[in-house]
Amino acid sequence: MYCAGDTFFSREPMDLFHPKAGGSRAAEKDAPLAARMRPRTPEEFVGQSHFFGEGRLLRRAIKADRLRSAIFYGPPGSGKTALAHVIAGMTESEYEEVNASLSNVAELREILARARDLKELGGKRTVLFVDEIHRFNRAQQDILLSDVECGNVVLIGATTYNPFFAINAPLISRSMVFEFRPLSREEVRKILDAALSDEERGLGGMHVEAEEEALGHLAEVCDGDARRALNALEIGVLSASPDEKGVIRLDVAAAEESIQRKAIRYGRLGDEHYDAASAFIKSMRGSDPDAAVYWMARMLEAGEDHRFIARRIVICASEDVGNADPMALVVAAAALQGAEFVGLPEAKLILSQAAIYVACAEKSNAACAAISRASEDVREGRLLEVPEHLRDASYRGAKRLGHGEGYKYAHDYEGHWVDQEYVPKDVRYYEPSESGYEKKIRERLEEWRKRRRERRSQKR
């Protein structure tokens, strides 16, 4: 929480090579290109304009001196650590940085004790950057609560996992949450161009001539990860031999070799699992077989359980196709059984066939809507009694109770249909659509309802 009365941010940015920013000039020169090219000011920071652009929330909070603790979450290389360093460079507060995978409770207590002493002695606060904060267990996260609450530390936690799943609710409630998005192709190109032109921190003094197509390839296949693009650029440049003029040329072949195959972002604890599954289901519902197959391939290549995917197909076949194409559920159920029987990798073929069938099938959610309306009536309304003529009459003594008396056996009547009361209330839950086979069901149902109305009007 922000406590009023403290001067938090200064007007002048801190030098990247200042000791509290992470080490000496010599150490920085030996660091990877991605570390050397970390932005030092808000103007150098690229991306995340939806919350850090001019006039956006985080910029406003910094300018108004009202930044409270924050959680940065998003994919690797999207600027979480870089932005934490930018913020540290704008403050006169003490700066502490830990990695949750390497830190422990004792180290945390020492940092927090120093932060309290600084606050009590001179009113100076501490910015605590915790990388991979999701790796802190519940006890470690709870240790931070008190000092975050009173403003002894301004916590900036970075994580690739959705914090609403991975971080304690009390800590989330005391923090602003900012979702980082993968950088666009244009944003990555801007970062690569800066690295090639910067003579102090980048590759500007090495006489590099990079082909437009080569840089475009790095920006395209890095998957929005600036660190990955910069690492590939550095490998491509440092591994190349200068020509007779001392010029290092980076062509497409060198770029492809340096970046290699991109890793697929997919975490069972994070958003990727849920987002990919959601996109898969919505693509089938939206009748786009190409998109459905892509998202299924994305999940399978990332190691998703093929049974999870098969279950999603079965659910979609009933929820979104329903009786418009009853065979969709048959195909989906067969795919579930077949995929379980043969296993991967051949199960991909079965799942692909089923997903494409469901995506291309006529759609109707009438059956889904029917059970939803009926369930709501059961939950919210008075429970209806089973009519006497529909009650079980198979046991001894049922007739003495009047159970089953007056029941009409539908197969004894023309068209295997007879008018009788099946629920003691005039209800209508199932409204068939005009799609596929359900159109025939609608016509048949309307005929039965018409006959029922005519017979009941005659009785009056």
C-alpha positions in Angstrom: 0.0 0.0 0.0 1.2 3.6 -0.7 1.8 5.7 2.4 1.4 9.4 1.8 4.2 11.8 2.7 7.2 9.9 1.2 9.1 11.2 -1.7 9.4 8.2 -3.9 10.6 9.2 -7.4 13.3 11.5 -8.5 13.4 13.5 -11.7 16.7 12.1 -13.0 17.0 8.5 -14.3 19.6 6.4 -12.6 22.6 5.2 -14.7 22.2 1.5 -15.6 25.7 0.9 -14.3 25.0 2.3 -10.9 25.8 -0.4 -8.3 22.2 -0.7 -7.1 21.1 -1.4 -10.7 23.1 -4.5 -10.8 26.9 -4.1 -11.0 29.9 -2.4 -12.4 30.5 -1.2 -16.0 33.1 -4.0 -16.5 30.6 -6.6 -15.4 27.9 -5.2 -17.6 30.2 -5.3 -20.7 30.7 -9.0 -20.1 27.0 -9.6 -19.8 24.8 -10.9 -22.6 23.5 -8.5 -25.2 20.0 -8.8 -23.8 21.2 -7.7 -20.3 23.3 -4.8 -21.7 20.5 -3.5 -23.8 18.0 -3.2 -20.9 16.3 0.2 -21.2 17.4 2.8 -18.7 14.5 5.3 -19.1 10.8 5.1 -19.9 11.6 6.5 -23.4 13.9 3.6 -24.1 11.4 1.0 -23.0 9.6 -0.8 -25.9 6.2 -2.4 -25.7 3.3 -2.7 -23.2 1.8 0.6 -24.4 -1.6 -0.6 -23.1 -0.5 0.2 -19.5 2.9 2.0 -19.8 2.2 4.2 -22.8 2.0 7.9 -22.4 -1.1 8.7 -20.3 -1.7 5.1 -19.3 -2.2 3.7 -15.8 1.4 2.8 -14.8 2.8 6.0 -16.3 0.2 8.1 -14.4 0.9 6.2 -11.2 4.6 6.9 -11.5 4.2 10.6 -12.4 1.7 11.1 -9.6 4.0 9.4 -7.1 1.3 6.9 -6.3 2.8 3.6 -7.4 2.0 0.9 -4.9 3.2 -2.7 -5.1 2.7 -4.4 -8.5 2.7 -7.8 -10.1 4.0 -8.1 -13.6 3.0 -11.2 -15.4 3.4 -12.4 -18.9 5.5 -14.5 -21.3 9.3 -14.5 -21.2 11.1 -11.7 -22.9 8.1 -9.3 -22.8 9.9 -6.7 -20.5 9.0 -7.5 -16.9 12.5 -7.3 -15.5 13.4 -4.5 -17.9 10.5 -2.4 -16.7 11.4 -3.1 -13.0 14.9 -1.7 -13.7 13.4 1.3 -15.4 11.3 2.0 -12.4 14.3 1.5 -10.1 16.2 4.0 -12.2 13.5 6.6 -11.5 13.5 6.3 -7.7 15.6 7.5 -4.9 14.5 4.5 -2.9 16.8 1.7 -2.0 16.7 -1.1 -4.6 16.8 -4.8 -3.7 16.5 -7.7 -6.2 16.0 -11.4 -5.5 15.1 -14.4 -7.6 12.5 -16.5 -5.8 14.0 -19.8 -7.0 17.3 -19.0 -5.3 16.1 -17.0 -2.3 14.9 -18.2 1.1 13.0 -17.0 4.2 16.2 -15.9 6.0 17.2 -13.6 3.1 13.7 -12.2 2.8 13.7 -11.3 6.6 17.1 -9.6 6.3 15.9 -7.5 3.3 12.6 -6.5 5.1 14.5 -5.7 8.3 16.8 -3.3 6.4 13.8 -1.8 4.7 12.1 -1.1 8.0 15.3 0.5 9.4 15.7 2.7 6.4 12.0 3.8 6.7 12.3 4.5 10.4 15.7 6.3 10.2 15.2 8.5 7.2 11.8 7.9 5.7 13.4 6.1 2.8 11.6 3.3 1.2 12.8 0.2 -0.6 11.8 -1.2 -4.0 12.0 -5.0 -3.8 12.0 -6.7 -7.1 11.2 -10.5 -6.9 11.7 -12.4 -10.1 9.8 -15.6 -10.5 7.6 -14.7 -7.5 5.4 -17.7 -8.2 8.2 -19.9 -6.8 7.8 -18.4 -3.3 5.7 -20.8 -1.2 2.7 -19.5 0.8 4.8 -18.9 3.9 7.3 -16.8 2.0 4.6 -14.8 0.3 2.9 -14.2 3.7 6.2 -12.8 5.1 5.9 -9.9 2.6 2.3 -8.9 3.5 3.0 -6.7 6.5 5.7 -4.6 5.0 3.8 -4.3 1.7 0.8 -3.2 3.6 2.4 -0.3 5.4 4.7 0.7 2.6 8.1 -0.3 4.0 8.7 -1.9 0.6 7.3 -1.4 -2.8 7.1 -4.9 -4.1 7.4 -5.6 -7.8 6.9 -9.3 -8.5 7.5 -10.8 -11.9 6.0 -14.1 -13.0 5.2 -16.0 -16.2 2.2 -17.6 -14.4 -1.2 -16.1 -14.0 -0.9 -14.5 -10.5 -4.5 -15.2 -9.7 -3.6 -18.9 -9.7 0.0 -18.8 -8.5 0.1 -16.0 -5.8 -1.8 -15.7 -2.5 -5.0 -13.7 -2.7 -4.0 -11.4 0.2 -0.8 -10.4 -1.7 -2.8 -9.9 -4.9 -5.3 -7.7 -3.2 -2.5 -5.4 -2.1 -0.9 -5.1 -5.5 -1.7 -3.7 -8.9 -1.6 -6.4 -11.6 -0.2 -5.7 -15.0 -0.5 -8.2 -17.8 2.5 -8.1 -20.2 1.8 -9.1 -23.8 4.2 -10.7 -26.3 6.0 -8.0 -28.2 4.8 -7.3 -31.8 7.1 -8.0 -34.7 7.6 -4.2 -35.1 8.5 -3.8 -31.5 11.1 -6.6 -31.7 12.5 -5.0 -34.8 12.9 -1.7 -33.0 14.8 -3.4 -30.2 17.1 -5.2 -32.7 17.8 -2.0 -34.6 18.7 -0.3 -31.3 21.1 -3.1 -30.4 22.8 -2.9 -33.9 23.3 0.9 -33.7 24.2 1.3 -30.0 28.0 1.6 -29.8 28.3 1.7 -26.0 26.1 -1.2 -25.0 25.2 -2.9 -28.3 26.9 -4.1 -31.5 27.3 -0.7 -33.1 31.1 -0.8 -33.0 31.4 -4.1 -34.8 30.5 -3.0 -38.4 27.5 -5.4 -38.7 25.4 -5.4 -41.9 22.2 -7.3 -41.3 19.9 -8.2 -44.1 16.3 -6.9 -43.7 15.0 -10.4 -44.3 17.3 -11.8 -41.6 16.1 -9.3 -39.0 12.6 -9.9 -40.0 13.0 -13.6 -39.5 14.4 -13.1 -36.0 11.5 -10.7 -35.1 9.0 -13.2 -36.5 10.0 -16.5 -35.0 11.1 -15.2 -31.5 7.4 -15.4 -30.5 7.4 -11.9 -29.1 10.4 -12.7 -26.8 12.9 -9.8 -27.1 15.5 -11.6 -25.0 15.4 -14.6 -27.4 15.7 -12.3 -30.4 18.7 -10.4 -28.9 20.4 -13.6 -27.9 20.0 -15.0 -31.4 21.3 -11.7 -32.9 24.4 -11.8 -30.7 25.1 -15.5 -31.5 24.7 -14.8 -35.2 27.0 -11.8 -35.2 29.7 -13.2 -32.9 29.9 -16.5 -34.7 30.3 -14.9 -38.1 33.7 -14.1 -39.6 34.3 -10.5 -40.9 35.0 -10.2 -44.6 38.2 -8.6 -46.0 36.7 -5.1 -45.2 36.0 -6.1 -41.6 32.3 -6.2 -42.1 30.2 -8.9 -40.4 27.2 -9.9 -42.6 24.1 -11.4 -41.0 22.0 -13.2 -43.7 18.9 -15.3 -43.5 20.7 -18.6 -43.2 22.8 -17.3 -40.2 19.6 -15.9 -38.6 17.8 -19.2 -39.0 20.7 -21.1 -37.5 21.1 -18.8 -34.6 17.5 -18.8 -33.4 16.8 -22.5 -34.3 13.3 -23.9 -33.5 11.2 -21.8 -31.1 10.0 -23.4 -27.9 6.2 -23.6 -27.4 4.9 -21.5 -24.4 2.6 -23.7 -22.5 2.2 -24.1 -18.8 -0.3 -26.2 -16.9 -0.4 -23.7 -14.1 -0.6 -20.6 -16.3 -2.9 -19.0 -18.8 -1.6 -20.9 -21.9 -3.3 -24.2 -21.0 -6.7 -22.5 -20.4 -6.4 -20.0 -23.2 -5.4 -22.7 -25.8 -8.3 -24.9 -24.7 -10.7 -22.0 -24.9 -9.5 -21.1 -28.4 -9.9 -24.7 -29.4 -13.4 -25.0 -28.2 -14.5 -21.7 -29.6 -13.0 -22.5 -33.0 -15.1 -25.7 -33.2 -18.1 -23.8 -32.0 -17.4 -21.1 -34.6 -17.2 -23.7 -37.5 -13.5 -23.0 -38.2 -11.8 -26.4 -38.7 -8.4 -24.9 -39.6 -8.3 -22.9 -36.3 -9.5 -25.9 -34.4 -6.7 -28.1 -35.8 -4.1 -25.4 -35.1 -5.0 -25.0 -31.4 -5.2 -28.8 -31.0 -1.7 -29.1 -32.6 -0.5 -26.4 -30.3 -1.7 -28.2 -27.2 -0.4 -31.6 -28.4 3.0 -30.4 -29.4 3.3 -28.7 -25.9 2.6 -32.1 -24.3 -1.0 -31.7 -23.4 -2.8 -34.9 -22.3 -4.7 -36.2 -25.4 -7.5 -37.4 -23.2 -8.1 -33.8 -22.1 -8.5 -32.7 -25.7 -10.8 -35.7 -26.5 -13.1 -34.7 -23.6 -13.3 -31.2 -24.9 -14.4 -32.5 -28.3 -17.1 -34.7 -26.7 -18.4 -31.8 -24.7 -18.5 -29.5 -27.7 -20.3 -32.2 -29.8 -23.2 -32.1 -27.3 -23.1 -28.5 -26.2 -22.7 -26.8 -29.5 -23.8 -29.3 -32.1 -26.4 -31.3 -30.3 -29.3 -32.7 -32.3 -28.5 -30.6 -35.3 -26.1 -33.4 -36.1 -26.5 -36.3 -33.6 -23.6 -38.2 -35.3 -21.2 -35.5 -33.9 -21.5 -37.0 -30.4 -21.1 -40.5 -31.8 -17.9 -39.5 -33.7 -16.6 -37.6 -30.6 -17.3 -40.5 -28.3 -15.6 -42.9 -30.7 -12.6 -40.6 -30.9 -12.3 -40.6 -27.1 -12.3 -44.4 -27.0 -10.0 -44.7 -30.1 -7.5 -42.2 -28.9 -7.4 -44.0 -25.5 -6.9 -47.3 -27.2 -4.1 -46.4 -29.6 -2.4 -43.6 -27.7 0.0 -41.0 -29.1 1.3 -40.2 -31.7 -1.4 -42.0 -33.8 -4.2 -40.6 -31.6 -3.5 -37.2 -33.3 -5.2 -38.6 -36.4 -8.3 -39.7 -34.6 -8.6 -36.4 -32.6 -8.1 -34.4 -35.8 -10.9 -36.2 -37.6 -13.3 -35.7 -34.7 -12.4 -32.0 -34.2 -12.9 -31.3 -37.9 -16.2 -33.2 -37.9 -17.5 -31.2 -35.0 -16.3 -27.9 -36.4 -18.0 -28.6 -39.8 -21.2 -30.0 -38.3 -24.5 -28.0 -38.2 -24.7 -26.2 -34.9 -27.4 -25.9 -32.2 -27.2 -25.3 -28.5 -30.9 -26.0 -28.0 -30.3 -29.2 -25.9 -27.8 -27.2 -23.8 -30.3 -24.4 -23.3 -33.0 -26.8 -22.4 -31.2 -28.4 -19.5 -30.0 -25.0 -18.3 -33.6 -23.7 -18.1 -34.9 -26.9 -16.5 -32.1 -26.9 -13.9 -32.9 -23.3 -13.1 -36.6 -24.1 -12.5 -35.6 -27.0 -10.3 -33.2 -24.8 -8.2 -35.5 -21.8 -8.0 -39.0 -23.1 -8.1 -41.2 -25.4 -6.1 -40.5 -29.1 -6.8 -43.3 -30.7 -8.8 -44.9 -33.9 -7.8 -44.7 -36.9 -10.2 -48.3 -37.4 -11.6 -50.0 -40.5 -10.3 -50.3 -42.2 -13.7 -46.5 -41.9 -14.2 -45.4 -43.3 -10.9 -43.8 -46.7 -10.6 -46.4 -49.4 -10.5 -44.0 -52.4 -10.6 -44.0 -53.3 -6.9 -46.6 -55.0 -4.8 -49.1 -52.6 -3.3 -48.5 -49.9 -5.9 -52.1 -50.3 -7.3 -53.5 -49.8 -3.8 -51.8 -46.4 -3.8 -53.2 -45.6 -7.2 -49.7 -45.5 -8.8 -49.7 -46.0 -12.5 -53.5 -45.9 -12.8 -54.6 -44.3 -16.1 -51.2 -44.5 -17.8 -51.4 -44.7 -21.6 -48.8 -46.8 -23.3 -47.7 -44.7 -26.3 -47.0 -47.7 -28.6 -50.7 -48.7 -28.4 -51.7 -45.6 -30.3 -51.4 -44.4 -33.8 -48.0 -42.9 -34.6 -46.7 -44.1 -31.2 -48.0 -41.0 -29.6 -50.7 -40.2 -27.2 -51.8 -37.0 -25.4 -51.3 -37.3 -21.7 -49.8 -35.2 -18.9 -46.1 -35.9 -18.3 -45.4 -32.9 -16.0 -48.0 -31.1 -13.9 -47.1 -27.7 -15.4 -47.1 -26.2 -18.8 -43.4 -25.9 -19.5 -41.3 -25.7 -22.6 -37.6 -26.1 -22.3 -36.5 -27.6 -25.6 -36.8 -25.3 -28.6 -35.2 -27.0 -31.6 -33.4 -24.8 -34.1 -33.8 -24.8 -37.9 -30.3 -26.3 -38.3 -29.6 -29.7 -39.7 -31.5 -32.7 -38.4 -33.0 -30.5 -35.6 -35.3 -28.9 -38.3 -37.0 -32.3 -38.6 -37.3 -32.6 -34.9 -38.8 -29.2 -34.7 -41.5 -30.1 -37.3 -42.3 -33.3 -35.5 -42.5 -31.6 -32.1 -44.7 -28.8 -33.5 -47.1 -31.4 -34.9 -47.4 -33.1 -31.5 -47.9 -29.8 -29.7 -50.6 -28.9 -32.3 -52.4 -32.2 -31.7 -52.2 -31.8 -28.0 -53.7 -28.3 -28.2 -56.6 -29.5 -30.4 -57.4 -32.5 -28.2 -57.4 -30.4 -25.0 -59.6 -27.7 -26.6 -62.1 -30.5 -27.6 -62.3 -31.7 -24.0 -63.3 -28.2 -22.8 
